[in-house]
Amino acid sequence: MDDTLLMLLSGKNQIEAIRKTNDYTQRFGLSLSEEDVQELMVSHMECLKEEQRIEFGGGIYGEGKQFCNI
């Protein structure tokens, strides 16, 4: 499978994880705009590529709930 396709599929899953986290964290006044989400993903993918790293699993996305400890 093409590396670009793998990155796009991975990014799509991570964007969905961020959106789900936003649904939860909005109750606490914490959320990312759609533009923030896209920028975060672009920066993340560029960093992985620059450092020649890959990521297994979902990465750290979806962990925003850690900041909403109640």
Wavefront OBJ file of the C-alpha trace (Angstrom):
o trace
v 0.000 0.000 0.000
v 1.248 3.498 -0.860
v 2.734 5.461 2.097
v 0.565 8.470 1.277
v -2.586 6.368 1.402
v -1.574 4.898 4.754
v -0.950 8.392 6.133
v -4.355 9.583 4.903
v -6.167 6.615 6.437
v -4.334 7.058 9.720
v -5.019 10.781 9.707
v -8.723 10.207 9.100
v -8.928 7.940 12.156
v -7.023 10.438 14.268
v -9.238 13.330 13.168
v -12.279 11.311 14.191
v -10.674 10.591 17.592
v -10.060 14.316 18.124
v -13.653 15.139 17.183
v -14.969 12.558 19.650
v -12.723 13.979 22.350
v -14.032 17.460 21.521
v -17.583 16.240 22.156
v -16.535 15.313 25.683
v -14.195 18.190 26.506
v -16.577 20.934 25.296
v -18.499 20.469 28.539
v -15.407 21.771 30.318
v -14.771 24.663 27.935
v -11.965 22.853 26.105
v -12.209 22.190 22.395
v -10.396 22.572 19.098
v -11.917 24.237 16.065
v -12.051 22.313 12.804
v -9.167 24.490 11.599
v -7.168 23.620 14.740
v -7.770 19.909 14.138
v -6.578 20.130 10.534
v -3.492 22.149 11.505
v -2.657 19.699 14.274
v -2.869 16.768 11.860
v -0.707 18.459 9.216
v 1.955 19.308 11.809
v 1.826 15.799 13.234
v 2.212 14.128 9.833
v 5.062 16.474 8.865
v 6.858 15.714 12.122
v 6.522 11.947 11.665
v 7.790 12.186 8.113
v 10.683 14.495 9.036
v 11.780 12.223 11.888
v 11.219 9.117 9.741
v 8.927 7.631 12.338
v 5.715 5.674 12.154
v 2.931 5.426 14.677
v 1.105 2.268 15.676
v -2.366 2.390 17.148
v -4.193 5.646 17.704
v -1.339 7.738 19.034
v -2.157 10.279 21.703
v -5.332 11.570 20.074
v -8.397 10.912 22.116
v -6.473 11.393 25.342
v -7.897 14.889 25.929
v -10.149 13.442 28.593
v -7.087 13.286 30.848
v -7.370 17.063 31.247
v -10.984 16.835 32.397
v -10.451 14.959 35.638
v -13.617 15.167 37.697
l 1 2 3 4 5 6 7 8 9 10 11 12 13 14 15 16 17 18 19 20 21 22 23 24 25 26 27 28 29 30 31 32 33 34 35 36 37 38 39 40 41 42 43 44 45 46 47 48 49 50 51 52 53 54 55 56 57 58 59 60 61 62 63 64 65 66 67 68 69 70
